[in-house]
Every structure is written in C-alpha cells, then in structure tokens.
C-alpha cells in the first residue's frame, strides 16, 4: 500500500497529454508573435524552428532503475490511517515501517503528470522531483527482518514500475508523432511572418519620396 504525503503526485492524472502538448504549441506561438520585424527579416526559419523545439525539452522521461536506492523509516500513525477494515484502538498510535524507493529519472518529469489518450490511470502516488521519483510503500507493520514483507513490497514496486513504463512508452510514441507536426506548423507560421515583415519593410521604403 502507498503512504501519501503532502508532496504526493498521482501519476498520469493532472491533464491529458494532448492538452499538455497543445498548451506548449500555444506558448510557442505566443513567443514568436513577439518577434520584431527586424528579427523576422533576418531569420533562418529552419534553424530557428529546430532551436525553439529543442528548447522545449520534450524528452519523455526514463526510469534509471539500476540506480534505485532504498531506505526504511519508522512512522507512528493513527489507526484511522490503516486500510479499510483494519482493527485498531481509538486514540492509540501504531508504529509502522515504510519502504522508501528513490528512482532517478532522465528527461522532462512534467510528462509524469500527463495521461496518454485512451488510458485510465491507475492511482500511483509518488513524490515527483526534477530528477527522480520517490515511492513509499508499506504493509502497515514492521518491515525490518520480515523477509515475507520485503518480498511483497518488492513485487508490488515491480508491478507499479511495469505500469509506469507502459504509460511512458505510450507518451513517448504520441509525443514523437506530435513534434514533426508542430515543427511543420512552426515553419509555416515563421515563414508567413517573415514574408509579411519583408513586405512591410519594402513598402515602408517605398513610402519615402526622398530615397
């Protein structure tokens, strides 16, 4: 079972991937809308498009599982925090141990908040950081010296990792399909803006009767 804390994020649930990518494209459009005519006239459209897309950091994260670190921490909880149906004495704190799995990641961890099309996210709660995710699992008892509990938590983690990687693979596929379309639109937009800026500049020169 998960231990939730104030910093927990439910993976793949905050917004759809299509919404996230559409918002990025809109941000990009707003950025180039602020380009001056001088910038547009002297622009290499192809190079600028590649630079802008690279700056977006659209790298779907990978789990660096081989660098996972683990730790066990003790915590005292109220009986009302136990799984539904558990027996407890009201007002008495229960001491449990929590398995803490820290898994480094590479890529843009914003993608962990996105739901790929057609997927109903399983509730997987983690502490999401810039370069890693932290998963806390417990059997609501003592883990130290309990090999059965240790194996159970390891198997539970592997189950969640399998699901996470399945989602990330789908997100990667959808993102890789999106980027060329976004670049195509970007090139068209910048080309149009550059042509308009050149036309405006030429017309401006023609307005001056003393040239």
Residue pairs with C-beta under 8 A, 6 or more apart in sequence:
1 83
1 137
1 138
1 139
1 140
2 8
2 124
2 125
2 135
2 136
2 137
3 75
3 98
3 136
3 137
3 138
4 125
5 127
5 136
7 127
8 125
8 126
8 127
9 112
9 113
9 125
9 126
9 127
9 128
10 121
10 123
10 124
10 125
11 112
11 113
11 121
11 124
11 125
11 126
11 128
11 164
11 167
12 112
12 113
12 114
12 115
12 116
12 119
12 121
12 124
12 167
13 113
13 115
13 121
13 123
14 113
14 114
14 115
15 113
15 114
15 115
16 114
16 115
16 116
16 117
17 111
17 114
17 115
17 116
17 117
17 171
17 174
17 175
18 117
18 174
20 110
20 111
20 113
20 114
21 175
21 178
21 182
24 56
24 58
24 182
25 182
25 185
28 52
28 56
28 182
28 186
29 189
31 52
32 52
32 186
32 189
32 190
32 193
35 43
35 193
37 197
37 200
37 201
40 190
40 193
40 194
40 196
40 197
40 198
41 194
41 197
41 198
41 201
43 190
43 194
45 187
45 190
45 191
45 194
46 187
48 190
49 183
49 186
49 187
49 190
50 183
52 186
53 179
53 182
53 183
53 186
57 108
58 108
58 175
58 179
59 106
59 107
59 108
60 107
60 108
60 111
60 168
60 171
60 172
60 175
61 105
61 106
61 107
61 108
61 109
61 111
61 112
61 168
62 105
62 106
62 107
62 168
63 103
63 104
63 105
63 133
63 161
63 164
63 165
63 168
64 103
64 104
64 105
64 106
65 103
65 161
67 103
67 104
68 101
68 102
68 103
68 104
69 101
69 102
70 99
70 100
70 101
70 102
71 99
71 100
71 102
72 97
72 98
72 99
72 100
72 143
72 144
73 97
73 98
73 100
74 95
74 96
74 97
74 98
75 95
75 96
75 97
75 98
76 93
76 94
76 95
76 96
77 93
77 94
77 96
77 140
78 93
78 94
79 86
79 88
79 89
79 90
79 92
79 94
80 88
82 88
82 94
82 140
83 140
86 140
88 94
94 140
95 142
96 138
96 140
96 141
96 142
97 138
97 141
97 142
97 143
97 144
98 136
98 137
98 138
98 143
99 136
99 137
99 138
99 143
99 150
99 153
99 157
100 134
100 135
100 136
101 134
101 135
101 136
101 137
101 157
102 132
102 133
102 134
103 132
103 133
103 134
103 135
103 161
104 131
104 132
105 131
105 132
105 133
106 131
109 128
109 129
109 130
109 131
109 133
111 168
111 171
111 175
112 126
112 128
112 133
113 128
114 171
115 121
116 167
116 170
116 171
116 174
117 174
119 167
119 170
121 167
122 163
124 135
124 160
124 163
124 164
125 135
126 133
126 134
126 135
127 133
127 134
127 135
127 136
135 157
135 160
137 153
137 156
137 157
138 153
139 149
139 152
139 153
141 149
142 149
143 149
143 150
143 153
205 211
